[in-house]
Amino acid sequence: MNSDAVKSNPTTPDPGTLKPGTLKPETPRNSHGPAATGITSTPEWRALSDDATSLRNTSLRKLFSDDPHRTGTLTLDVGDLHIDVSKNIVTASTIRKLCDVAQAAGVLERRDAMFRGDRINTTEDRSVLHTALRLPRSETLIVDGVDITEEVHAVLDRMADFADKVRSGQFRGATGERITTVVNIGIGGSDLGPAMVSQALRHYSDAGIDSHFVSNIDPADLVSTLANLDPARTLFIIASKTFGTLETLSNAEVARQWVIDTLATDPETQKSVVAHHFVAVSTNIERVTDFGIDEANIFGFWDWVGGRYSVGSAIGLSVMLQIGPVHFREFLHGMHQVDHHFRTAPLEANAPIVLGMLGVLYTHFFGAETRAVLPYSNDLARFPAYLQQLTMESNGKSVTLDGSAVQTGTGEIYWGEPGTNGQHAFFQLLHQGTRLVPCDFIGFAKPTADLHNDAGASMHDLLMSNFFAQTHVLAFGKNAEEIRAEDTPESLVPHKVMPGNRPSTTILAPALTPQVLGQLIALYEHQVFVQGTVWSINPFDQWGVELGKTQAQALLPLLTSGAPGASTVDGSTSDLLARYRKWRGR
Ligand code: F6P
């Protein structure tokens, strides 16, 4: 073997020498604007920056060999979650520096303000109290003279009462049939949370209730869902915080007509049919009653619950119907456990702070643009999509709290697919591509389903062996020498080198229970908060989605008639609209 040939080949990386800095520019790629202000001008940030410079010149192989106790010190435990951060490109000292930055940015004060109910969502002048949704009944939280806990539990009790009646068959459809199907109509936070949880906890369905979720204004969504349903056995939950969302109202109107057309014998029975087959979850009682749903069939929540933080509110009604009130309360308890941890754990043991700050580290000092979330559980297939709204609608901002332009990069781009499917799709890029993509691997010791192959191997064990293998290979790779030792033809050596030094966090839990799922959700919610605070942005508004909505309304007449407002449309859009009309035969 001609090792010189390989040595002189600049494309041959080696795990021992490849540094994250060789994947990305040395200077933070996301640094916006010339002047460093805010957090980036603090001594804590400078200390972190110095640390990051030396980290870019080391490798995970070296970090592991330098510190045999590394794994012991770089793990976190919260609730049932065991979180191993040792395969991140950090030392214990980096974690300290990350925590110093969090503290300097005011994460602790702002966290306390959030839990207290201060109006930290300044652009909407609202409190941010999704954590109050999971407070135990025994804890009091008074905000503006109102006992929030009492209100929360009053709604939870009504939900439980209703869920018990539906699940037991006491509440029936208009023709006396048992309700066996629930269709949640909602979008964004009024869909992604319950849809994700419903799938994740499908093995807790114990009352013969099947759940469906319709969100898209594309009629294909509703049509394909209704195709196999029996209206007499179907309950619709119209879930919308504002009850003003076009997609939801359009789908709800069609669903209402579908039920009336089949079940209402004359106009007089319409009201009663709607009462037997429609309930709503909203903060806007007036709009819901205008729609024709009786006040008795409305489950309320509050403006201090952001849509993407609302799965623990009445927005989770479809989940409660499916898994029952007891399991739903376990789910809330899991969230509360992480809330408590976030509130009380010392900085360096505080999982949301450490994980959120790792995202800050990679964003600013390693040029990472994205974070892959890779659940090794098919039941968590919708978790990455859920996190996309949670994290990207929250932290996709470029203006700070005082209205000035941010001086740092913000919101990580979240994406992912369940393992092992992702391995056969995009893992090639994770292992050998030129981009650094920090990954969160989420796995469970106990399966929700297991089968054994011909050789008697447990399929869950096979799944999890892939889970453990991937984080190992990402971190440590395989160098040219090791590949040559396998008698690999020299020409193939550079292609087979696995650079390693690619960071991952492993989150391992005993099983995917309601409680564990609640813990996972709150773990990510609070990371968003930590990052938003460090970046000095407001994670709780979403002004960026409004213009597209109004623009769509304004364009609608141009799709149908091509008439008014055409002059306000740019040339490209105007041309596309003309083609659309032509192909639509207009
Ligand atoms: O368009 C974004 C958004 O406002 C999300 O923040 C929200 O979760 C979703 O729309 C649905 O809103 P609503 O629950 O009011 O229908």
Residues whose N, C-alpha, C, O or C-beta is under 5 A from the ligand:
A	BS01	F6P	I187 G188 G189 S190 A239 S240 K241 T242 F243 T245 G307 R308 Q542 V545
